Amino acid sequence: MPENTEYKASKSGNQSIAYKERLNSWAIARLLPDTEREIVARFRSRSNADGYIQHLRQEFPNASFVVVFDCQREEAVI
């Protein structure tokens, strides 16, 4: 019986992308006017993000940065 290889390929491709995106769940956001934010960098651990935010605050003392946990939601595969 033939297999549906397209379905398996697309499913495994989506799973690997989603896993790769979940690896860097900690992010540093720069706070902009009008309650907007811009993601500056992503990290695997909170401690790495905390260390880099200290560097950013020294380099750009007038800018506002915050460490956030970025919950990236996967899209349903149909």
C-alpha positions as CSV (number, residue, x, y, z in Angstrom):
1,M,0.0,0.0,0.0
2,P,1.5,3.4,-1.0
3,E,2.3,5.9,1.7
4,N,1.3,9.5,1.6
5,T,4.9,10.9,1.8
6,E,3.9,14.5,1.2
7,Y,1.9,14.5,4.4
8,K,4.8,13.0,6.4
9,A,7.3,15.4,5.0
10,S,5.2,18.5,5.7
11,K,4.4,17.3,9.2
12,S,8.0,16.6,10.1
13,G,9.1,19.9,8.5
14,N,6.6,21.9,10.6
15,Q,7.6,20.0,13.7
16,S,11.3,20.8,13.3
17,I,10.6,24.4,12.6
18,A,8.3,24.7,15.6
19,Y,11.0,23.0,17.8
20,K,13.7,25.3,16.6
21,E,11.5,28.4,17.3
22,R,10.8,27.1,20.9
23,L,14.5,26.8,21.7
24,N,14.9,30.6,21.9
25,S,11.9,31.5,24.1
26,W,13.5,34.3,26.1
27,A,13.7,37.6,24.4
28,I,14.8,41.1,25.0
29,A,12.3,43.7,23.8
30,R,13.0,47.4,23.4
31,L,10.0,49.4,24.6
32,L,8.9,52.0,22.0
33,P,6.4,54.8,22.2
34,D,2.6,54.0,21.9
35,T,3.0,50.7,23.8
36,E,4.9,49.0,21.0
37,R,7.9,46.8,21.4
38,E,10.6,45.5,19.2
39,I,12.4,42.2,19.8
40,V,16.1,42.9,19.9
41,A,17.5,39.4,20.6
42,R,16.4,35.9,21.5
43,F,18.0,33.5,24.0
44,R,17.7,29.9,25.2
45,S,18.0,30.8,28.9
46,R,16.9,33.6,31.1
47,S,20.4,34.1,32.5
48,N,21.8,34.8,29.1
49,A,19.1,37.3,28.4
50,D,19.7,39.0,31.8
51,G,23.5,39.2,31.0
52,Y,22.9,40.8,27.6
53,I,20.3,43.3,28.8
54,Q,22.9,44.6,31.3
55,H,25.2,45.2,28.3
56,L,22.4,46.9,26.3
57,R,21.6,49.2,29.2
58,Q,25.2,50.3,29.4
59,E,25.5,50.9,25.7
60,F,22.1,52.7,25.4
61,P,21.3,54.3,28.7
62,N,18.3,56.3,27.3
63,A,16.5,53.3,25.8
64,S,14.1,51.0,27.7
65,F,14.7,47.3,27.5
66,V,12.8,44.4,29.2
67,V,13.3,40.6,29.3
68,V,10.2,38.7,28.2
69,F,9.2,35.1,27.8
70,D,7.9,34.8,24.3
71,C,5.2,32.1,24.0
72,Q,5.2,31.4,20.3
73,R,2.1,29.4,19.3
74,E,2.2,26.8,16.7
75,E,-0.3,27.0,13.8
76,A,-2.5,23.9,13.4
77,V,-1.4,21.6,10.6
78,I,-4.4,20.7,8.4
